[in-house]
């Protein structure tokens, strides 16, 4: 089982930036890919970005390509999501999760944190 704690959310104006962090514990963090997801109340959770176990490979949803950057620091058991040029449609609760493989496989665990709320005003 893994414990995930997301932070860094907040209220920002359109065009602004935020950096989210996700601290992981309870599992060998550096062995698995990590991902970010987001969810708007009433809608399904959607994939945002993923990074391989060593950071040499990343994947992004089309909606955030060129604006968001995922990174990780295995020494700190932390994964980050730098979000630039934010849009109102980026408003959601953002969650991180652990992939079941070293490289992005699309198969994540059932261990979700509480998430961090991002609100982008127009």
Buried (B, 14 or more C-beta within 10 A) or exposed (E): EBEBBBBBBEEBEEEBEBEBBBBBEEBEBBEBBBBBBBBEEEEEBEBBBBBBBEBEEBBBBEBBEEBBBBBBEBEEBBBBBBBBEBBEEBBBBBBBBBBEBBBBEEEBBEBBBEBBEBBBEE
